[in-house]
């Protein structure tokens, strides 16, 4: 019989294994439904991703690099930790939504591992927006807090999105993962909202929360209109949209950041 503590530890490990490329050992195969149950841990995995970027930025700043290259290195660190998982989803979603003539054509394009013009443009725009936001924030402590908030809260949206928006096809990553239980979606949402409120402060946190909800709603509407639901690629695009709007909010309202007086 599995104890509650062991179950939580297993969920946490599954969440980290899915969201990152960290070399954790998991003895048993991840069965259908395990990922949905463990989706509450996605925001906790975001702590590791954001923490890696924060550490790299702090080291780069400490050795004398200006915010511009330091921000690029921090962003590269987050890409390395995740294996560009969500960026790949964003590119496939942009290619499918932009290049397909009908629902079937869009889904076929999204399955194709090759990247097209829409995908390249979406990736470039995502990287530029996040990099420029981090460079604008500049102060190491504020950059660290912003990265943590962005990576936690952007992943906190995913379980709710998976639960509320039906899958667009009967197979694929999202369909195999299953529909998260309401408790998992609620815990993830609470963790994301708490991260925005306590890390960014009430003003920036509330603005970021509203932007994340708006971005998620826009992606839900677009996905239902384009392909009739969501896929694993769409989830990656949702996460990317969340990161972008949170970092932009942090850059636009720096005075509201918690601990903004730290160096």
N, C-alpha and C positions, 0 to 999 in steps of 0.2 A: 504493500500500500504506500502510495506517495504522500509524503507529508506536505503541508502547505508551504513550508519554507523551501523544501526541495523543488516544488513546483514553480515557485517564484524564481528560484535560481536558474531553473531550466528555461523559463520564459525569457529571463534576462539574457542568458547565453544565446538563445535563438534570435532575439532581437538584435544583439550585437553582431552575430554572424551574418544576418541578412543585410544590415545597414553598413557594415564595414568589411574590410579585408584583413582584419586582425586575426592572427593565427590561434584561435581558440580551439580546443579539442572537444568534440561532441561525439560520444561513442555511438549513439543510435541515429539512424536516418530521421530527418525531419519529415513527419507524416503530414498528409493533407489535413488542414485545420490547425496544425501546431502554430503556424505563422500568424494566423488570425488571432488565436488565443494569446500569443505572445506580443501582439502589436502594441500593447500598452507600454512596452519597454522601448519602443522606437525613440521617444524623446531622451531616454537615458543614454542610448547609443549616440545621440546627438551631442551629449556632453563630451564624449571621447573625441568626436570629430572636431567640434569647436575648440576643445582644449588643445588638440594638436596644432591647429592653426594659430591659436593664441600663443602657444609656446614658441613656435617658429618666428612669429612676428616680434615677440619680446627679445629673442636672441638676436635677430637681425637688427633691431633698433639699438640693442646694447652694443653691438660691434660697430655702430656708426652709420648704418644705412638709413637713408631718408625714408619717409612713409611710403613713397611710391614703389620702390623695389621690395621693401619689407612687406607691403600688402600683397604683392604678386607672389612672394615666397609663401606667405601664410595661406593664400588661396591654393597654391600648388600642394601644400601639405594636406589640406582637406581633400583634395582630389585624390591624392595618393592613398589616404586612409580609406576612402569609400570605393576606390577603383573606378571612379567616374560613373557610378551606378545611376545616379539621378540625372546627370548630364546626358547619358546615353538615352534615357527615357525622354528627356526634353527634345533631343534631336529627332528621335523617331516620331514623336508626336507631331512636331512641326512639319516634318516631311509628309506624314500621312494626312494631316489636316489640310496642308497647303497644296499637296500634289495630287491627291486622289479625286477622281471624278464622282464616285459614289461611295456608299458605306463599305461595300466589299473591297473596292479598290483602295480605300484609305487603310483598312485593316491589313491588306496584303502589303502595302508599302511599309507599314509599321513593323511587320514581321521581318522585313528585309534588313540585313545587318549593314548594308551599304548606306552611306550618308549622302544626302542631296543638298541642294542649295538652301532650301528652307531650314534644314537642320543645322547647316553651317552658320547661317545668319542668326538662328536662335541661340546657338552656343556662344558665338562671339558676343552677342548682346548681353547674355547672362554673365559671362566672364567680365566684360567691361564694366557693367553696372556694379557688380559686387566688388571688383578691384578698386574702382574709383570711389565707392562708398567707404571702403576701409581706409584708403589713402586720405580721404577727407576727414575722417574721424581722427586719425593720426596718433593720438596719445595711446601708448601701449595698454594702459589699464582699461581705457574706454573701448579700444579695439578688442581686447580679450572679452570684456563683458558683452559686447555686441555680437561677437562670433558665437559665444555660448548661447545667448538668447536666440539667435537666428537658427542655429542648428538644432536646438531643442524644440522650439516652437514650430518650425517648418515640418518636422517629422511628427509632431503631435497632431497635425491635421489629418494625417493619412488614415488612421483607423476609422475615424468618423466618415471620411470620404468613402472608404471601402464599404462601410456599412450602409450608407445612405444611397450611393449611386450603384446601380446594378452593373454587373460585368457585361462587356460588349460582346463577348464570345464565350463558348463553353470550355475553352482550354486556355492555356497561357498562365503566366505567373500569378496574376490577380485571381483568376478563377481557381487555380490550384490552392492558393492561400486560403480561400474561403472568406466567409463574412465574419468580421470580428464581433464578439459578443458585446452587448451594450456596456458592460462593466469595463471592458478593455478600452473602448472608445472614450468613455467618460474619464477614466484615469489619465489617458494620454492627453485629452483636452485640458484637464485640470493642471497637469504638469506643464503644458505649454503656456497656458494663461498665467500660471504662477511665475514661470521663468520670465515672461515679458514684464510682469508687474514688479517683481522684486529685483530683477537684474537691471532692467532699463529705467525703472522708476515709474511712477503712476502716469505721468503725462505721456512720455514716449511709449511706455508700455501699452497704454490704451489706444494710442494712435496706431501702433504696430498691430495690435490685436484686431482693430477694425479693418486695417488693410489686409491682413491675412485672411480674415473671414470673407472680405470682398473678393480677394484673389481666388480663394477656394470656390466661392459661389460662381464666379465667372468661368472657372475651369469646368465646374459641374455643368453649367448651361451649355458651354461650348462642346463638351464631350457628348452630352446627350443629343445635341443637334447634329454633330458630325458623324458619330459612330453608334449612337444609341446607348452609351454607357461608358464604363471606364476599363482600362487595361493596366498592366504593370507599367507600360510606358507613360500613360497618363498620370499615374501616381508619381513618377519621377518628375514630370513637368509641374505637378502641383507643389512638390517639395521645392523645386527651383524657384517658382514664383513666390513661395513663402520666404525663402532666404532673401531674395532680392528686395521685397517690400520692407522686411524688417531692417535690413542694413541701410536702406535708403531713409527710413524713419529715424534710425539712430544717427545718421549723418546730418539729417535736416534739423534735428532737435538735440544737439549735443549737451546743452545745459541741463536737460532733464535726466541725463544718465546718472544712475546711482554711482557713488564713489568717483564722480567726475574730477574731484580734486586730486586723485592719485596721479603720480607721474606716468 
